Amino acid sequence: MSAWLKNSVDSIAGNDRRNEQYWSDVANTYNLTTPSNRKRNEKQMKDRWHKVNKRTDLFHCAWLKARRLNTSGWNDQVWIDEAHKLYLSDNENLNLGHSVHMDVWYLV
């Protein structure tokens, strides 16, 4: 995630990169900061991002739905707990299990 963010907001490289170049840059950034036995190529990075992005988006939709409940006295943690319940019930047919990408959701 941090490699994707770093390359997404890189003002020097900008938005003029082709898809292949962008994912190559993400993979290079990731591989510079990870042990050699966990190195990834561009396709692996792109596939992982799309999987994480889908699940993060589904959780965010559940969080927005929970926020619309507008229950007086609820704090952020209660809305997040409710969003987890909605995430599971709304996506039951996808068999996703619990949202494991909370660190990503908090980051973006």
PERADA-V666464 format. One record per run of one state. SS is the DSSP state (H for helix, E for strand, L for the rest). FROM is the first residue (numbers start at 1). LEN is the number of residues. If there is no record, write none. Layout:
ss	from	len
SS	FROM	LEN
SS	FROM	LEN
//
This chain:
ss	from	len
L	1	1
H	2	7
L	9	10
H	19	14
L	33	3
H	36	3
L	39	3
H	42	27
L	69	7
H	76	15
L	91	1
H	92	3
L	95	7
H	102	6
L	108	1
//
